[in-house]
Amino acid sequence: MKLSVVIPVYNEHETLPLLYQALMDALSPMKCDWEVVLVDDGSRDESQIVLESLVEKTPVHFKVIILRRNFGQTAAI
């Protein structure tokens, strides 16, 4: 079994490290393959930079998609 978690992100640079740690704590013990796809929905803050640094830490499990503008939460998912 493989688990994929998709999370839209919009101007969340301050909370992304906390989200990363919570996801690692919850998903790392799982006995299945898992991935987290973080979708930057056109953020205007430093979210893209933070997302890219998080992916560098754990590239096997974390992926990032950068949308060129804000399309809205539903489109990001």
VENPE-V243459 format. One line per field, one symbol per residue. ss: DSSP state (A for helix, B for strand, O for the rest). psi: psi as a letter, one per 20 degrees, with the letter a starting at -180 (. if undefined). burial: # if it has 9 or more other ideal C-beta (glycine too) atoms within 8 Angstrom, else .. A space follows every 10 residues. Layout:
ss: ???
psi: ???
burial: ???
//
This chain:
ss: OBBBBBBBBO OOOOOAAAAA AAAAAAAOOO OOBBBBBBBB BOOOOOAAAA AAAAAAAOOO OBBBBBBOOO OOAAAAO
psi: qpppppoqpo lkhhighggg gggghhhgiq jrqqqpopoo lkqjbjgggg ghhhhhgmih hpqqpoqhro iqgghh.
burial: ..#.#.#### .##..#..## ..##..#... ...####### ###...##.# ##.##..... .#.#..#... .....#.
//
